[in-house]
Amino acid sequence: MFGTYLALNKLMEMKIAIPLFGTRISPRFDFSQEIRIITVEDGKVVRKENFPVAHLNLSQRLDQLASNGVSKVICGGIDGFCLNQLGSKGIEVVHNVAGEAEIASDLFMRGRLRPGLCCEGRGRRHFCAWKKDPIGRRI
């Protein structure tokens, strides 16, 4: 689904937001200190900007995403309220993603990012796998 979305919209501008915790995807959408907004034009990243959001309440954070023209959010954990509010603003969410923000955004651009992926860097190689519960089942 996400790869199809990207392929159909290659000629359009798209903005992707990733809540950050350092260089990683924030474990919780509503507790991130800053948000990276990635602008994509003609299928290529043309701009990356980080915005501090620690001083904003939840409603202001949601409004800032909409006012910046964000159409996708890649995040870790997110509660139902935020998920519904983003959806009502026309923003699609790829949630339950963990790991390095740069790797996740690269996977998204290639149409390979899915909810539940853990994206880690290992030297020059990147590792992505499904998150698992303590018993080893995919979640």
Buried (B, 14 or more C-beta within 10 A) or exposed (E): EBBEBBEEBEEEEBBBBBBBBEEBBBEBBBBBBBBBBBBBEEEEEEEBEEBEBEEBEBEEBBBBBBEBEBBBBBBBBBEEEBBEBBEEBEBBBBBBBBBBBBBBBBBBBEBEBBBBBBBBEEEEEBEBEEBEEEEEEEE
